[in-house]
């Protein structure tokens, strides 16, 4: 093993490190004559995406994405799958090499699992790596039906990591006055890690000097170039298996395509609160789509809700250079978004229609006018419903301890932190987590 790959010196070999899926539990199992038995339930769930926004999704065992299944190479597993949905479904074990009758394709390898029915999947695992499971009925994946499936190797990978995290990448199209995703949309306004949009996503905690693996799985409609600030990592695994060290690419951004898994590893040798996020600009925001109504500049600027024909330049009325003839932000048919009531995306200023940015300190200094219409392109992020609106208190948790005041106003969409902490701060947060876990949970707590 090269010194570069190991950072300083590789940690000593030992048992594999359990994977942590922030904001998502593991699926428990029992043993039956040497077989690991899991109970997986497909059901409607209510998922808090950010404080104040709860979506009606479909998921597994009370969460979307569903709980992470952790197994080991060589295990015989049995999954008791119950369908509590109002329509047929099935489960595909994405990337696993299985008998056709266990592959989860309804109408081919098995019959659809009807509402109220149970289907038993059972197979032996001979692979290792990062995999996932998802529904194989039309569009159910787009309303939350995804979960991680980790197969640990018989012997720990070398060099062994100290931390192992899993992030599931998902997107939803939800109108402001609705809680139900439009699974047929081609434009998404809520982008999530493990079912949470920033700033509600839980940061990854690391003690300085540790080696870290982050596993990324994507079962949506968009590819996501996931970028890590502050570090150059190795891409060590894909949905097929761990890759040979000789072909590990180095980088700070990894493209996680639809239906793909990617593992990255790095040595966290510098402290700091480093961002980890999809680098598609719209995916670093919440509510960035045609479904949010007209923009801050009422009566001017880009249209929201124009038809597909107009978005492609085939105008039905007016002239092409009119102020309101910008292409629609969405790629939809102009049905849902055009039916909305016109409204701005954020709170109005005290006396006018300039939007929340007008009240931000400093916006009228340094030659920058408060009236957005006086300068083209200002303010760019007025398109966001939650533009620069801090909600530190609402998303407070032990993992956010020590972040600067107002941090949450600059985190949105598919974005979280990799917090590399000095030992004393790390221990302080671990102590806070222990105390929180000992407190009785209120009914309905997420």
C-alpha positions in Angstrom: 0.0 0.0 0.0 1.4 3.4 -1.0 2.1 6.0 1.6 -0.2 8.4 -0.3 -3.2 6.2 -0.1 -2.8 5.6 3.6 -2.3 9.3 4.5 0.4 9.0 7.2 0.4 5.3 8.1 -2.6 3.1 7.4 -4.6 2.2 10.5 -4.1 -1.4 11.7 -6.2 -4.0 10.1 -9.3 -5.1 12.1 -13.0 -5.7 11.9 -15.0 -3.7 9.4 -16.5 -0.5 10.6 -20.3 -0.3 10.6 -21.8 2.2 8.1 -23.7 5.2 9.6 -26.6 6.6 7.6 -27.3 10.1 9.1 -31.0 10.7 9.7 -31.9 7.1 8.6 -31.9 4.0 10.9 -30.6 0.5 10.2 -33.0 -2.3 9.5 -32.8 -4.7 12.5 -32.6 -8.4 11.9 -33.0 -11.7 13.8 -31.3 -15.0 13.3 -33.1 -18.2 12.2 -30.8 -21.3 11.9 -27.9 -19.2 10.6 -30.1 -17.0 8.3 -30.3 -13.3 8.8 -34.0 -12.4 8.7 -35.1 -8.8 7.9 -38.7 -7.4 7.9 -39.2 -4.7 5.3 -42.5 -2.9 5.0 -43.5 -0.7 2.1 -45.9 2.0 3.4 -46.9 5.7 3.1 -44.7 7.9 5.3 -44.7 11.5 6.4 -41.1 12.8 6.0 -39.9 16.1 7.4 -37.7 17.5 4.7 -36.9 20.8 6.5 -38.7 22.2 9.6 -42.1 23.3 8.5 -42.2 21.2 5.3 -43.5 17.6 5.7 -44.1 15.6 2.6 -46.4 12.7 2.0 -44.1 10.0 0.5 -43.9 6.3 0.1 -41.0 4.6 1.8 -40.1 1.7 4.1 -40.6 1.1 7.8 -41.5 4.7 8.4 -38.8 6.5 6.5 -37.9 7.6 3.0 -35.3 6.6 2.1 -35.9 3.3 3.8 -33.7 1.9 6.6 -30.2 0.7 5.6 -29.6 -3.1 5.4 -26.1 -4.1 6.6 -24.9 -7.6 5.9 -21.7 -9.5 5.3 -20.2 -11.3 2.4 -21.3 -15.0 2.6 -24.5 -14.3 4.6 -27.7 -16.1 3.8 -30.4 -13.4 4.1 -34.2 -13.6 4.2 -36.3 -10.5 3.7 -39.9 -10.7 4.7 -41.5 -8.0 2.5 -45.0 -6.7 3.3 -46.8 -4.4 1.0 -48.9 -1.8 2.9 -49.3 0.5 -0.1 -52.6 0.9 -2.0 -51.1 -0.5 -5.2 -48.9 -3.4 -6.3 -45.1 -3.2 -5.8 -42.0 -5.3 -5.6 -38.3 -4.9 -4.5 -35.3 -5.0 -6.8 -31.9 -5.6 -5.1 -29.9 -3.2 -7.3 -26.5 -4.6 -8.3 -26.9 -8.0 -6.5 -26.2 -11.2 -8.5 -29.3 -13.3 -7.7 -31.6 -16.0 -9.0 -34.1 -14.5 -11.4 -37.0 -15.3 -9.1 -35.4 -13.1 -6.4 -34.5 -10.2 -8.7 -37.8 -8.3 -8.0 -39.1 -7.6 -11.5 -42.9 -8.1 -11.4 -44.4 -10.0 -14.3 -41.1 -11.5 -15.2 -39.3 -13.2 -12.2 -42.2 -12.9 -9.8 -45.8 -11.8 -9.5 -46.5 -8.3 -8.3 -46.9 -8.1 -4.5 -50.5 -6.9 -4.1 -51.7 -4.6 -1.3 -51.8 -6.5 1.9 -49.6 -9.4 0.6 -46.2 -10.7 1.7 -43.4 -11.9 -0.5 -40.3 -13.6 0.9 -36.9 -12.9 -0.7 -34.1 -15.2 0.2 -30.6 -15.5 -1.2 -26.9 -15.9 -0.3 -24.5 -13.0 -0.7 -21.2 -13.6 -2.5 -20.4 -10.0 -3.3 -19.3 -7.1 -1.2 -19.7 -3.3 -1.6 -22.3 -0.6 -1.8 -25.7 -1.6 -3.2 -29.2 -0.5 -2.7 -32.8 -1.6 -3.0 -35.8 0.1 -4.6 -39.3 -0.5 -5.9 -39.6 -1.8 -9.4 -43.0 -0.5 -10.2 -43.4 2.6 -12.3 -42.3 5.9 -10.6 -42.5 4.6 -7.1 -38.8 5.3 -6.7 -39.5 9.0 -7.3 -41.7 9.3 -4.2 -39.1 7.8 -1.8 -38.9 4.0 -2.3 -35.1 3.6 -2.0 -32.8 2.2 0.7 -29.1 1.3 1.1 -27.9 -2.3 1.1 -24.3 -2.7 2.4 -22.4 -5.9 2.1 -19.3 -5.8 4.3 -16.3 -7.9 3.0 -15.1 -11.0 4.8 -11.9 -9.1 5.6 -11.7 -5.3 6.1 -10.7 -3.3 3.1 -7.1 -2.0 3.2 -6.4 0.7 4.3 -9.2 0.3 6.9 -11.3 3.4 7.5 -12.2 4.9 10.9 -15.6 6.3 9.7 -18.0 5.0 7.1 -21.0 7.0 6.0 -23.8 6.5 3.5 -25.7 9.2 1.7 -28.8 8.6 -0.5 -29.4 11.2 -3.1 -33.1 12.0 -3.9 -35.2 14.8 -5.4 -38.8 15.8 -5.3 -41.1 18.1 -7.2 -43.6 19.5 -4.7 -45.8 22.6 -5.2 -45.7 25.2 -2.4 -49.3 24.5 -1.4 -49.0 20.7 -1.6 -47.3 17.9 0.3 -47.4 15.3 -2.5 -44.6 15.0 -5.0 -45.3 15.0 -8.7 -43.4 11.9 -9.8 -43.9 12.7 -13.5 -42.2 16.1 -13.2 -38.9 16.7 -15.0 -37.9 19.6 -12.8 -37.3 19.2 -9.0 -37.4 21.8 -6.3 -36.4 19.8 -3.3 -33.0 18.0 -3.3 -32.1 15.8 -0.3 -29.4 13.8 1.4 -31.0 10.9 3.3 -34.4 12.5 3.1 -33.3 15.9 4.4 -32.7 19.1 2.5 -30.1 21.5 3.8 -29.9 22.9 6.4 -31.8 20.1 8.0 -29.4 17.4 6.8 -27.2 16.1 9.7 -23.4 16.9 9.3 -20.9 14.0 9.2 -18.7 14.1 12.3 -15.0 13.1 12.1 -12.1 13.4 14.5 -9.1 15.1 12.9 -6.6 12.6 11.5 -9.2 9.8 10.7 -9.6 8.1 7.4 -13.1 8.3 6.1 -15.3 6.6 3.5 -18.4 8.2 2.1 -20.8 6.0 0.1 -23.2 7.7 -2.3 -26.2 6.1 -3.9 -28.5 7.7 -6.5 -32.0 6.5 -7.6 -33.5 9.6 -9.1 -33.9 11.4 -12.4 -30.7 13.6 -12.2 -27.0 12.9 -12.1 -25.2 14.6 -9.3 -21.6 15.8 -9.3 -20.9 15.6 -5.6 -18.1 18.0 -4.4 -16.1 17.9 -1.2 -14.5 21.1 0.0 -11.0 21.1 1.4 -9.8 17.5 0.5 -8.8 15.5 -2.5 -10.2 12.0 -2.3 -9.8 8.6 -4.0 -12.8 7.0 -5.7 -12.4 3.5 -4.4 -15.7 1.7 -5.1 -18.6 1.6 -7.5 -21.9 -0.3 -7.6 -20.1 -3.3 -9.0 -17.5 -3.7 -6.3 -14.4 -2.1 -4.7 -12.0 -1.0 -7.4 -8.4 -2.0 -7.7 -6.1 0.5 -6.1 -4.2 1.0 -9.4 -7.2 2.6 -11.0 -8.5 4.7 -8.1 -9.0 8.2 -9.6 -8.1 11.3 -7.5 -10.4 14.3 -7.4 -12.6 16.5 -5.3 -15.9 15.9 -7.3 -17.4 12.6 -8.2 -20.3 12.2 -10.7 -22.9 9.9 -9.2 -25.2 9.0 -12.1 -28.7 7.7 -12.0 -28.8 4.1 -10.6 -25.1 4.3 -9.6 -23.2 4.0 -6.3 -19.8 5.7 -5.7 -17.4 5.3 -2.7 -14.9 8.0 -1.9 -12.2 7.9 0.8 -9.9 10.6 2.2 -7.7 11.3 5.2 -9.3 14.1 7.3 -6.0 15.8 8.3 -7.3 19.4 8.6 -10.0 20.7 10.9 -12.9 22.7 9.6 -16.5 22.6 8.7 -16.2 21.5 5.1 -19.1 21.5 2.7 -20.2 18.4 0.8 -22.8 19.1 -1.9 -24.1 18.4 -5.3 -22.4 21.1 -7.5 -25.3 21.6 -9.9 -26.1 25.2 -9.0 -29.9 24.6 -8.7 -29.3 21.6 -6.5 -27.7 23.8 -3.8 -31.1 25.5 -3.2 -34.6 24.6 -2.1 -37.6 25.5 -4.2 -35.6 26.4 -7.3 -38.0 25.4 -10.0 -41.0 26.6 -12.1 -43.4 25.5 -9.4 -42.8 28.4 -7.1 -44.7 31.2 -8.9 -43.4 34.5 -10.2 -40.0 35.8 -9.1 -39.2 38.7 -6.7 -39.5 41.2 -9.6 -43.3 41.2 -9.9 -44.3 41.8 -13.5 -40.8 41.6 -14.9 -38.1 39.0 -15.6 -38.4 35.3 -16.2 -41.8 33.7 -16.5 -42.7 30.9 -14.3 -45.2 28.4 -15.8 -44.9 29.1 -19.5 -45.7 26.1 -21.7 -43.1 23.8 -23.2 -43.6 25.4 -26.6 -42.9 28.9 -25.3 -39.9 27.6 -23.3 -38.5 26.3 -26.6 -39.1 29.6 -28.4 -42.3 28.8 -30.2 -44.3 31.9 -29.0 -48.1 32.0 -29.2 -48.5 35.7 -28.6 -46.4 38.8 -28.1 -42.9 39.4 -29.4 -39.8 37.4 -28.6 -37.9 40.2 -26.8 -40.6 41.1 -24.4 -39.5 41.2 -20.7 -41.8 38.3 -19.8 -40.7 36.0 -22.6 -37.8 34.4 -20.8 -37.9 30.6 -21.0 -39.9 28.9 -18.3 -37.8 27.5 -15.5 -39.5 24.2 -15.8 -39.6 21.5 -18.4 -43.1 20.6 -17.7 -46.2 21.0 -19.8 -47.3 24.3 -18.2 -50.2 22.7 -16.4 -49.5 22.7 -12.6 -47.3 25.8 -12.5 -49.6 27.9 -14.6 -52.5 27.2 -12.4 -50.8 28.7 -9.3 -51.7 32.0 -7.8 -49.0 34.6 -8.5 -46.9 35.2 -5.5 -43.3 36.1 -4.5 -40.9 33.6 -3.2 -40.1 35.2 0.2 -41.5 37.7 2.6 -42.1 41.2 1.2 -40.1 44.2 2.5 -41.7 46.5 5.0 -43.4 48.7 2.4 -43.0 47.3 -1.0 -42.7 44.4 -3.4 -39.0 44.1 -3.6 -38.8 40.9 -1.6 -36.9 39.8 1.5 -33.5 40.7 0.1 -34.4 44.4 0.3 -34.4 44.2 4.1 -31.0 42.5 4.4 -28.4 44.6 6.2 -25.9 46.1 3.8 -28.0 45.8 0.6 -28.2 49.6 0.4 -24.5 50.2 0.9 -21.5 50.1 -1.3 -23.4 51.4 -4.3 -25.8 48.4 -4.4 -29.4 49.6 -4.7 -32.2 48.1 -2.7 -34.5 48.1 -5.8 -33.5 44.9 -7.7 -34.9 46.3 -11.0 -32.2 49.0 -11.2 -29.4 46.5 -11.8 -29.7 43.5 -14.2 -29.3 40.1 -12.4 -29.5 41.5 -8.9 -30.2 39.8 -6.6 -29.5 36.4 -8.2 -30.7 34.2 -5.3 -34.0 36.0 -4.9 -35.4 33.0 -6.8 -35.0 30.9 -3.7 -38.0 30.7 -1.4 -35.7 30.4 1.6 -33.1 32.7 0.3 -30.6 33.4 3.0 -33.2 32.8 5.7 -31.3 31.5 8.7 -33.1 28.8 10.8 -30.3 27.8 13.2 -32.7 27.2 16.1 -35.1 25.0 14.1 -32.3 22.7 12.9 -30.3 22.7 16.0 -28.8 19.3 17.0 -25.6 18.1 18.7 -24.0 17.7 15.2 -24.4 21.5 14.5 -22.8 22.6 17.9 -20.2 25.2 17.3 -21.2 26.3 13.8 -21.2 30.1 13.4 -24.5 32.0 13.9 -26.5 32.3 10.7 -24.8 29.3 9.1 -28.2 27.8 8.1 -29.0 30.6 5.8 -26.2 29.5 3.4 -27.0 25.8 3.3 -29.8 24.5 1.1 -30.8 21.6 -1.1 -28.4 18.7 -1.5 -25.9 20.0 0.9 -24.3 19.1 4.2 -21.1 19.5 6.2 -18.1 17.2 6.8 -17.1 18.5 10.2 -13.4 17.6 10.9 -13.0 18.4 14.6 -10.2 18.6 17.1 -10.5 16.0 19.9 -12.0 18.2 22.5 -14.8 19.5 20.3 -15.5 16.1 19.0 -15.8 14.7 22.5 -18.1 17.6 23.5 -20.5 16.8 20.6 -20.4 13.1 21.4 -21.4 14.0 25.0 -24.2 16.1 23.7 -25.4 13.3 21.5 -25.4 10.9 24.5 -27.4 13.2 26.6 -29.9 13.8 23.9 -30.3 10.1 23.4 -31.1 9.7 27.1 -33.9 12.2 27.0 -37.4 10.8 26.5 -38.7 11.4 23.0 -41.9 13.4 22.5 -44.7 11.7 20.5 -44.3 12.4 16.8 -40.6 13.4 17.1 -38.7 12.9 13.9 
